[in-house]
Amino acid sequence: MAKDRSPILKRARSLEIAPQMLGINKKSRRNPKQSRRKEGEYGRQLKAKQSVKFIYGVLEKQFRNTYDRATKMPGKSGENLLKLLELRLDNVVYRMGFTSTRAQARQLINHGHFNLNGRRASIPSMTVSPGDEVAVRENSRSVKVFEDLPNTIVPNWMTFDATALKGTILRAPEREEIDVPVEETLIVEFYSK
């Protein structure tokens, strides 16, 4: 399995993303690069695609497959892409507040700490649907990560019960509820070439 091992703060600075978007409360001590070159249309499109990939922790092949699924759905392809990325199991676990980063959510899912509709889920890229229930497994409730849950604001498209350590997906998120600072139309233009 391929992994992105690039330095997070360095990558976030180059893509002009705040590290807090990734759940990391660090601040870079370096000054941002002052580029003398004018950024072209292709550069803007590429940066938008790389930003979304970096925020959600998805590699190129998975991202391209998700984009292909989004183009086949009714509606706008860019919005569908962001909705599909938001409905990934690792992102849902992160949004519910079980973890402080998406990478930590991926690791806990890989280790089998979560149930999806009562069955063990160990694939972070699974797409959840409205009505699905995500819960911490009974054997995993004593893990230190779940004893000290971070305080997060759960989006309106899902519910979360901190005492039972479970949450439910109510509906698919709308574009206004997705806080990713990117123009999704640039990604559609990038892939439509």
Secondary structure in CASP SS format (residue, H / E / C, confidence):
PFRMAT SS
TARGET T0000
AUTHOR 0000-0000-0000
METHOD secondary structure of the structure
MODEL  1
M C 1.00
A C 1.00
K C 1.00
D C 1.00
R C 1.00
S C 1.00
P C 1.00
I H 1.00
L H 1.00
K H 1.00
R H 1.00
A H 1.00
R H 1.00
S H 1.00
L C 1.00
E C 1.00
I C 1.00
A C 1.00
P H 1.00
Q H 1.00
M H 1.00
L H 1.00
G C 1.00
I C 1.00
N C 1.00
K C 1.00
K C 1.00
S C 1.00
R C 1.00
R C 1.00
N C 1.00
P C 1.00
K C 1.00
Q C 1.00
S C 1.00
R C 1.00
R C 1.00
K C 1.00
E C 1.00
G C 1.00
E H 1.00
Y H 1.00
G H 1.00
R H 1.00
Q H 1.00
L H 1.00
K H 1.00
A H 1.00
K H 1.00
Q H 1.00
S H 1.00
V H 1.00
K H 1.00
F H 1.00
I H 1.00
Y H 1.00
G C 1.00
V C 1.00
L C 1.00
E H 1.00
K H 1.00
Q H 1.00
F H 1.00
R H 1.00
N H 1.00
T H 1.00
Y H 1.00
D H 1.00
R H 1.00
A H 1.00
T H 1.00
K H 1.00
M C 1.00
P C 1.00
G C 1.00
K C 1.00
S H 1.00
G H 1.00
E H 1.00
N H 1.00
L H 1.00
L H 1.00
K H 1.00
L H 1.00
L H 1.00
E H 1.00
L C 1.00
R E 1.00
L H 1.00
D H 1.00
N H 1.00
V H 1.00
V H 1.00
Y H 1.00
R H 1.00
M H 1.00
G C 1.00
F C 1.00
T C 1.00
S C 1.00
T C 1.00
R H 1.00
A H 1.00
Q H 1.00
A H 1.00
R H 1.00
Q H 1.00
L H 1.00
I H 1.00
N H 1.00
H C 1.00
G C 1.00
H C 1.00
F E 1.00
N E 1.00
L E 1.00
N C 1.00
G C 1.00
R E 1.00
R E 1.00
A E 1.00
S C 1.00
I C 1.00
P C 1.00
S C 1.00
M C 1.00
T E 1.00
V C 1.00
S C 1.00
P C 1.00
G C 1.00
D C 1.00
E E 1.00
V E 1.00
A E 1.00
V E 1.00
R C 1.00
E H 1.00
N H 1.00
S H 1.00
R C 1.00
S C 1.00
V C 1.00
K H 1.00
V H 1.00
F H 1.00
E H 1.00
D C 1.00
L C 1.00
P C 1.00
N C 1.00
T C 1.00
I C 1.00
V C 1.00
P C 1.00
N C 1.00
W C 1.00
M E 1.00
T E 1.00
F E 1.00
D E 1.00
A C 1.00
T C 1.00
A C 1.00
L C 1.00
K E 1.00
G E 1.00
T E 1.00
I E 1.00
L C 1.00
R C 1.00
A C 1.00
P C 1.00
E C 1.00
R H 1.00
E H 1.00
E H 1.00
I C 1.00
D C 1.00
V C 1.00
P C 1.00
V C 1.00
E C 1.00
E H 1.00
T H 1.00
L H 1.00
I H 1.00
V H 1.00
E H 1.00
F H 1.00
Y H 1.00
S C 1.00
K C 1.00
END
